Every structure is written in C-alpha cells, then in structure tokens.
Amino acid sequence: MNNESVMVCRDVGKTYVEAGAPLEVLKDVSLNIIKGERISIIGTSGSGKSTFLNILGGLEAPSQGDVWVGGESLYDVSEEKRAQIRNRQLGFVYQFHHLLPEFDAVENVAMPLLLGRVDIKEARSRAKEMLNAVGLSARLSHKPAQLSGGERQRVAIARALVTRPACVLMDEPTGNLDNNTANDVQRLMDSLNQEFQTSFIIVTHDSELAHRMDRVLELRDNGLYEV
C-alpha cells in the first residue's frame, strides 16, 4: 500500500426534504482513501451509510461538497462523464448480487467491459481470467439460477473487479450469506486486495468483517468518526 489517493471526499453533506421539512443526513463529511486501503463503515440503521456509499459511487449527488476519484470530480461533470468515471474507476458489490438471470457467469462479468466498449473477445477473456481468480473456473457457463448464493456473490465480486478499478464499494456484501460462505467471501476479498492493490470501502453490520479492515469508521450524528 502506498500513499496515492484513489478517492477523496471533502465537506460532503446531504439533506432531504420530508413532509416539507429538511432532514440532514450527512454534514461536512471528509474522507481520503489511499491505494490498497480497506475501510469499513458502520453505524445504526438510518445513520446514512448507504446514502454515503451512493454519493462516493457517483450514484446520488450530495447537497454540498464533492468527491474526486483518480483526481477527477464526480459531481462537477456531466452525467455522461460521471458514468465513464464509474465504469473505469469504480466497482460495486451489493448484498443482493444483481446478476442478469438470462446471462451466464462469463457474460455477467464481461458486462462492464462491454459497456466500456472493450472488444467482445477481449472482454470474455478478461472475464474468464477474473472468474478463475475467484475460484469459479468450473462455473463459467452457468447462469445465476444454477449457482449457490456464495458462487453468485463471487461472480458479483469478479464483475466488480474485472475493469481493475481503483476502488470497490460494497454494501453488506456478506449480509445474505451463511457464516461459512461469508468467511469464504471475506478471505477472497483479502486475497484480491493483496493481489490487485484494489481499495475497498465496505458498509456492513458484520462486526468481524468490519474489524478485518485497515480502518473502521462510524457514521453517527451526521458525521464520520474513526473507531
């Protein structure tokens, strides 16, 4: 791990309007993530964890502040440019895998590359390579319905990593798995982090997973605090 910043957010705030009244969820939140760093974000339900992750991922605009990925602003750009940054620099893994049921594992993993206009032959080759890396070389042609829950989550992780992003954002990645499968996924994330020096930001209620990371941060009172 070196000191190169892959993501910086400065003075991020988010306020919603509910029943005609402002509801402040985040206030003046700042964070710097360096290459290869693994960060977990914890907090009670309703503390703004998923909202913050969506802002970091360019999926929901903050009310104030900005996020930079690889030195590029996420919010002082057009929607088209923001989508390009997301596709090139970021990967996403959720509690539910969101795989496309009509496509097999290779096709699902290749999808971000195809959206980034990578040649289909190259995209399939890189997808197979990433599926091998997550231990699914025998499941390349299987569709999601033919895979176990843990295998589907591995496909989702392979899809998140196939573009070699600077940072992967994960929202409860083990929340829908049994303990043994969750432990397997945790070990997989550790090995992929070491191999590819990808940074991880993980929102989780899993205390064991949270404390395996390099830093544990808690969202409370609209702010972000080191634990």
C-alpha positions as CSV (number, residue, x, y, z in Angstrom):
1,M,0.0,0.0,0.0
2,N,1.3,3.4,-0.9
3,N,0.2,7.0,-0.2
4,E,-1.5,7.6,-3.5
5,S,-5.1,8.8,-3.0
6,V,-7.7,6.9,-5.1
7,M,-10.7,8.7,-3.7
8,V,-11.1,12.0,-1.8
9,C,-14.4,13.4,-0.5
10,R,-14.5,16.9,1.0
11,D,-17.2,18.5,3.1
12,V,-19.9,16.3,1.8
13,G,-23.4,16.9,3.1
14,K,-26.8,15.5,2.2
15,T,-30.2,17.0,3.2
16,Y,-33.6,15.5,2.2
17,V,-36.9,17.2,2.4
18,E,-39.6,15.1,4.2
19,A,-43.1,16.3,4.9
20,G,-41.9,19.8,3.9
21,A,-39.1,19.9,6.5
22,P,-35.4,19.5,5.9
23,L,-33.8,16.3,7.2
24,E,-30.0,16.4,7.4
25,V,-28.4,13.0,7.0
26,L,-24.7,13.9,6.4
27,K,-22.8,17.1,7.3
28,D,-19.3,18.2,6.4
29,V,-18.0,14.6,5.9
30,S,-14.5,14.2,4.6
31,L,-12.5,11.1,3.7
32,N,-9.3,10.2,1.9
33,I,-8.7,6.6,0.7
34,I,-5.3,5.6,-0.5
35,K,-4.4,2.8,-2.9
36,G,-4.9,-0.7,-1.5
37,E,-6.6,0.6,1.7
38,R,-9.6,-1.3,3.1
39,I,-12.1,0.7,5.0
40,S,-15.3,-0.4,6.7
41,I,-18.2,2.0,7.6
42,I,-20.5,1.0,10.4
43,G,-23.5,2.8,12.0
44,T,-27.0,2.2,13.2
45,S,-29.9,1.8,10.7
46,G,-30.8,5.2,9.3
47,S,-27.4,6.8,10.0
48,G,-26.8,7.4,6.3
49,K,-24.3,4.6,5.4
50,S,-25.9,3.6,2.1
51,T,-26.5,7.2,1.2
52,F,-22.9,8.0,1.8
53,L,-21.8,5.0,-0.3
54,N,-24.1,6.1,-3.1
55,I,-22.5,9.5,-3.0
56,L,-19.0,8.1,-3.1
57,G,-20.0,5.9,-6.1
58,G,-21.5,8.8,-8.1
59,L,-25.0,7.4,-7.8
60,E,-26.5,10.2,-5.7
61,A,-25.5,13.8,-5.7
62,P,-24.6,15.4,-2.4
63,S,-26.3,18.6,-1.3
64,Q,-22.8,20.1,-0.8
65,G,-19.2,19.1,-1.2
66,D,-17.7,16.9,-3.9
67,V,-15.9,13.6,-4.4
68,W,-12.8,13.0,-6.5
69,V,-11.9,9.6,-8.0
70,G,-8.4,9.3,-9.5
71,G,-8.2,13.1,-9.3
72,E,-11.4,13.7,-11.3
73,S,-14.5,15.3,-9.8
74,L,-17.6,13.1,-9.8
75,Y,-20.1,16.0,-9.5
76,D,-18.6,18.9,-11.3
77,V,-19.0,17.0,-14.6
78,S,-21.8,15.8,-16.9
79,E,-23.8,12.7,-16.2
80,E,-22.1,11.1,-19.2
81,K,-18.6,11.8,-17.8
82,R,-19.7,10.6,-14.4
83,A,-20.8,7.3,-15.9
84,Q,-17.4,7.0,-17.6
85,I,-15.6,7.5,-14.3
86,R,-17.8,5.0,-12.5
87,N,-17.2,2.4,-15.3
88,R,-13.4,2.9,-15.4
89,Q,-12.5,3.6,-11.8
90,L,-15.2,2.0,-9.5
91,G,-16.6,-1.4,-8.9
92,F,-19.8,-2.2,-6.9
93,V,-21.0,-5.2,-4.9
94,Y,-24.3,-5.3,-3.0
95,Q,-26.0,-7.6,-0.5
96,F,-28.0,-8.9,-3.4
97,H,-25.9,-9.8,-6.4
98,H,-28.0,-8.1,-9.1
99,L,-26.7,-10.6,-11.8
100,L,-28.7,-10.7,-15.0
101,P,-30.5,-14.1,-15.0
102,E,-30.5,-14.7,-18.7
103,F,-26.7,-14.5,-19.0
104,D,-24.1,-16.9,-17.8
105,A,-21.2,-16.1,-15.4
106,V,-18.8,-15.0,-18.2
107,E,-21.4,-12.8,-19.8
108,N,-22.3,-11.2,-16.5
109,V,-18.7,-10.5,-15.6
110,A,-17.9,-9.2,-19.1
111,M,-20.8,-6.7,-19.0
112,P,-18.9,-3.6,-17.5
113,L,-16.1,-4.1,-20.1
114,L,-18.6,-4.3,-23.0
115,L,-20.3,-1.1,-21.6
116,G,-16.9,0.5,-21.7
117,R,-16.6,-0.5,-25.4
118,V,-14.0,-3.2,-24.9
119,D,-13.9,-5.7,-27.8
120,I,-16.1,-8.7,-27.0
121,K,-13.3,-11.3,-27.4
122,E,-11.1,-9.3,-25.1
123,A,-14.0,-8.8,-22.6
124,R,-14.7,-12.5,-22.4
125,S,-11.1,-13.4,-22.0
126,R,-10.7,-10.9,-19.1
127,A,-14.0,-12.1,-17.6
128,K,-12.8,-15.7,-17.6
129,E,-9.5,-14.7,-16.0
130,M,-11.3,-12.9,-13.2
131,L,-13.7,-15.8,-12.6
132,N,-10.6,-18.1,-12.4
133,A,-9.2,-15.7,-9.8
134,V,-12.3,-16.0,-7.6
135,G,-12.3,-19.8,-7.9
136,L,-15.1,-20.3,-10.4
137,S,-13.3,-21.8,-13.4
138,A,-15.7,-24.7,-13.4
139,R,-18.8,-22.4,-13.4
140,L,-18.1,-20.2,-16.5
141,S,-21.2,-21.2,-18.5
142,H,-23.5,-21.5,-15.5
143,K,-26.4,-19.0,-15.2
144,P,-27.2,-17.4,-11.8
145,A,-30.0,-19.8,-11.1
146,Q,-27.5,-22.7,-11.4
147,L,-25.2,-21.2,-8.8
148,S,-25.2,-21.2,-5.0
149,G,-25.5,-18.0,-3.0
150,G,-21.8,-17.8,-2.4
151,E,-21.0,-18.5,-6.0
152,R,-23.3,-15.8,-7.2
153,Q,-21.6,-13.3,-4.8
154,R,-18.2,-14.4,-6.2
155,V,-19.5,-13.7,-9.7
156,A,-20.6,-10.2,-8.5
157,I,-17.2,-9.6,-7.0
158,A,-15.5,-10.8,-10.2
159,R,-17.8,-8.4,-12.1
160,A,-16.8,-5.5,-9.8
161,L,-13.1,-6.2,-10.3
162,V,-12.9,-7.0,-14.0
163,T,-12.2,-3.4,-15.0
164,R,-9.4,-3.3,-12.5
165,P,-11.0,-0.4,-10.7
166,A,-9.2,1.8,-8.2
167,C,-11.8,1.2,-5.6
168,V,-14.6,-1.2,-5.0
169,L,-17.7,-0.1,-3.0
170,M,-19.6,-2.8,-1.1
171,D,-22.9,-2.6,0.7
172,E,-23.4,-5.5,3.1
173,P,-21.6,-7.9,0.8
174,T,-21.9,-10.9,3.2
175,G,-25.3,-9.9,4.7
176,N,-27.2,-12.5,2.7
177,L,-24.8,-15.4,3.2
178,D,-24.4,-18.1,5.8
179,N,-21.4,-17.9,8.2
180,N,-19.1,-20.3,6.3
181,T,-19.8,-18.7,2.9
182,A,-19.4,-15.3,4.4
183,N,-16.0,-16.3,5.7
184,D,-15.0,-17.6,2.3
185,V,-16.0,-14.3,0.7
186,Q,-14.0,-12.4,3.3
187,R,-10.9,-14.4,2.6
188,L,-11.4,-13.9,-1.1
189,M,-11.6,-10.1,-0.7
190,D,-8.4,-10.2,1.4
191,S,-6.5,-12.1,-1.3
192,L,-7.8,-10.0,-4.2
193,N,-6.9,-6.8,-2.3
194,Q,-3.3,-8.1,-1.9
195,E,-3.1,-9.3,-5.5
196,F,-4.5,-6.3,-7.3
197,Q,-4.0,-3.5,-4.6
198,T,-7.6,-2.5,-5.1
199,S,-9.1,-0.3,-2.3
200,F,-12.3,-1.5,-0.7
201,I,-15.0,0.6,1.1
202,I,-17.4,-1.7,2.8
203,V,-20.6,-0.8,4.6
204,T,-21.5,-3.6,7.0
205,H,-23.3,-4.7,10.1
206,D,-20.9,-7.6,10.4
207,S,-18.5,-6.7,13.2
208,E,-16.0,-9.4,12.3
209,L,-15.8,-8.3,8.7
210,A,-15.6,-4.6,9.8
211,H,-12.6,-5.2,12.1
212,R,-10.7,-7.1,9.4
213,M,-10.3,-3.8,7.5
214,D,-7.4,-1.4,7.9
215,R,-9.7,1.3,9.3
216,V,-13.2,1.2,10.9
217,L,-15.2,4.4,10.5
218,E,-18.6,5.0,12.2
219,L,-21.4,7.3,10.8
220,R,-23.2,9.0,13.7
221,D,-24.6,12.4,14.4
222,N,-24.4,13.2,10.7
223,G,-20.6,12.8,10.8
224,L,-17.9,10.2,10.2
225,Y,-15.6,9.2,13.1
226,E,-12.7,6.8,13.4
227,V,-13.4,3.9,15.7
